[in-house]
Amino acid sequence: MKRKIQRVFIDYGFGFPVKLLNTPMIKVREKWTPAINYNRLAELVLEELCWKDSKLTGNEIKFIRQYFEMTLQSFAKRFYVTHAGVIKWEKAKIKTTGMAWTTEKDIRLFVLSNLDASPKEISDLYEKLENHPSNASFMVELDTTKIAA
């Protein structure tokens, strides 16, 4: 099998673009495919969503909810909103959700704490989230050299 390292690869498998840097690739049936551990990649994407400098999009909220295997109802209940509210957020797709900043902070802290982050990391995120993020959209970007399959 042929292999190469692709300096930049945009992955759309999570419902939103993720910029992968230095991605090991393998040629399968004449198509180049990332040779990475997608379970580990999903965890790294979740962590990056916690720290990103822009508000979460509808597709990112949907990814978070599905990663934690939560129904619309259980997700809504956890964050003290209606399931119709969660549907509205997810329908925003690639746009920001318009949710209250306090709710978005709670979601980000929930995600990081469920990724077995240290108390220091959670504290650092809490401090960072005191400032509202930009309304501009930023793509998640990860170096994949550590998660080669």
Secondary structure in CASP SS format (residue, H / E / C, confidence):
PFRMAT SS
TARGET T0000
AUTHOR 0000-0000-0000
METHOD secondary structure of the structure
MODEL  1
M C 1.00
K C 1.00
R E 1.00
K E 1.00
I E 1.00
Q E 1.00
R E 1.00
V E 1.00
F E 1.00
I E 1.00
D E 1.00
Y C 1.00
G C 1.00
F C 1.00
G C 1.00
F C 1.00
P C 1.00
V E 1.00
K E 1.00
L E 1.00
L E 1.00
N E 1.00
T E 1.00
P E 1.00
M E 1.00
I E 1.00
K E 1.00
V E 1.00
R C 1.00
E C 1.00
K E 1.00
W E 1.00
T E 1.00
P E 1.00
A C 1.00
I E 1.00
N C 1.00
Y H 1.00
N H 1.00
R H 1.00
L H 1.00
A H 1.00
E H 1.00
L H 1.00
V H 1.00
L H 1.00
E H 1.00
E H 1.00
L H 1.00
C H 1.00
W H 1.00
K C 1.00
D C 1.00
S E 1.00
K C 1.00
L C 1.00
T E 1.00
G H 1.00
N H 1.00
E H 1.00
I H 1.00
K H 1.00
F H 1.00
I H 1.00
R H 1.00
Q H 1.00
Y H 1.00
F C 1.00
E C 1.00
M C 1.00
T C 1.00
L H 1.00
Q H 1.00
S H 1.00
F H 1.00
A H 1.00
K H 1.00
R H 1.00
F C 1.00
Y C 1.00
V C 1.00
T C 1.00
H H 1.00
A H 1.00
G H 1.00
V H 1.00
I H 1.00
K H 1.00
W H 1.00
E H 1.00
K H 1.00
A C 1.00
K C 1.00
I C 1.00
K C 1.00
T E 1.00
T C 1.00
G C 1.00
M C 1.00
A C 1.00
W H 1.00
T H 1.00
T H 1.00
E H 1.00
K H 1.00
D H 1.00
I H 1.00
R H 1.00
L H 1.00
F H 1.00
V H 1.00
L H 1.00
S H 1.00
N H 1.00
L C 1.00
D C 1.00
A C 1.00
S C 1.00
P H 1.00
K H 1.00
E H 1.00
I H 1.00
S H 1.00
D H 1.00
L H 1.00
Y H 1.00
E H 1.00
K H 1.00
L C 1.00
E C 1.00
N C 1.00
H C 1.00
P C 1.00
S E 1.00
N C 1.00
A C 1.00
S C 1.00
F C 1.00
M C 1.00
V E 1.00
E E 1.00
L E 1.00
D E 1.00
T C 1.00
T H 1.00
K H 1.00
I H 1.00
A E 1.00
A C 1.00
END
